[in-house]
Amino acid sequence: MQFRDLQKQYEVLKTDIDRSVAEVVSSAHFISGPQVTELEGKLAEYVGVRHCITCGNGTDALTIALMAWGVGEGDAVFVPDFTFFASGECPAGVGATPIFVDVDEHTYNIDPVKLEEAIVKVRDEKKYRPRAVVTVDLFGLPADYDAIRPICEKYGLLLLEDGAQGFGGAIRGKRACSFGDIGTTSFFPAKPLGCYGDGGAIFTDNDEWAALIRSLCVHGKSGSDKYNNVRLGVNSRLDTLQAAILLPKFEAFRENELDAVNQAAAWYTERLKGTELVLPEITDGFVSSWAQYTVQLPEKIDRAKLQEQMKKAGIPTMVYYPRPMHGQGAFAGTDSAKADCPVTERLCETVLSLPLHPYMTKEIVAKVSDALMSCLA
C-alpha cells in the first residue's frame, strides 16, 4: 500500500501526461516555455487572483514573497509552531526573526487569539518590529482568515498565506492561496497538486508586487532587458517539463481528484467516529484539500510501537510533525526558541497521518481503519 499513490495516479493520467511531456521534448523549449505561461493563467483563474508567478519550489515562493516586501533584520514574522520547517526557515533566511505561535488543537492552524497575544507582546517589548504573519493551511484546511485578517489590519501587518498543503481548499467558495496579501504553494510530488520534482507558485492581486516577484525569480532582471539586472534576485523558475506535467494533473485535480480525496476522508471519518481517536474537524463553510488525514492518538499509546504494528500489516503511516518549530536545532539559542506552545507540544506527541489520496477505494480505507483499531486495542 502506498501512503500517497502517485503510481496509480500516473496510470490513470498516463496518456495525457506522456503527450504533454513529449511536446516539450520535441520543441526543446525547456525553460520558460509556453506551457509555463498557460499554467500560470489557469492557476490564477482557479485561485481567483490577477497574478500567478511560478518558481522553483514552495520554499523559494515564501522567500521571494518576503524579499518583495523587504522583510529583513529587525522584523518579527509570526509563524505557527506546528508546521513544516520552511514556514519559519524562510523569514529567518531573509534576516527576520520568526516568532512561533501556538495552534488550534482541532484545526492544527494558527490560533488567532494566541497570534494577537504574540503580536502585542513583541510590540510592547520593542525589540523587533512586528511586520508580517505567515499562515499555514495545514493538512489542506485553510486557516481562520475571518479572524486573522482583521488582526493583521489592526496592527498593520502583511499577511503571507503558506498554501503549500492547502491548494484547492476554500472558505465559502473563495480559494486557498487568495487569502493573503500574497499566497504561495508548492508542487512537491506529495502535495494536493504535485509535479514530478520540485515546483512552486506565488499568487497576488498586487500588480507592483507581481512585477517585482517576476524580476526576483530571474536574477533581478529588468522586465525589458534580460541582461540588465536591476536588483539582486535568485534563480527560481518552474521548468517547462514540470509545467507540462502539471497541466493535465491540474485538470484531473479540478475535475475529480479534489472531490475524490474528500470522499476518501469522509470514509475515514465515518469508519473511525466514536472511537478514542481525535479526528480532523472541518469548520462549517470550509473545504479541505486533504493533504493529510491526521488523527490524534490517546496519550497512553506508544506511537512508535503502533506504527511498527501497522507497518507489519503492510500499512504505512507518517508523523507530521514530531518536533515543534521552536524546538528545531536551527533556532536554539535565539529568541525564536522562546515560545509558549503547549498545544503544539502535545500534538507533536500524539498525531498520526494515515494513507490518503484521490484513488483510494472504500475497501482500502476500511482495511487501514480496521488495522488501526486493532493496533489500538
Secondary structure, DSSP 8 states (H G I E B T S, - for coil): --SS-HHHHHHHHHHHHHHHHHHHHHHT--BS-HHHHHHHHHHHHHHT-SEEEEES-HHHHHHHHHHHHT--TTEEEEEESSS-THHHHHHHHTT-EEEEE-B-TTT-SB-HHHHHHHHHHHHHHTSSEEEEEEEE-GGG----HHHHHHHHHHHT-EEEEE-TTTTT-EETTEETTSSSSEEEEE--TTSSS--SS--EEEEES-HHHHHHHHHHHBTTB-SS-TT-B-S---B---BHHHHHHHHHHHHHIIIIIHHHHHHHHHHHHHHHTTSSSB-----TTEE---S-EEEE--TTS-HHHHHHHHHHTT---B-S-SS-GGGSGGGTTSGGG----HHHHHHHHHEEEE---TT--HHHHHHHHHHHHHHH-
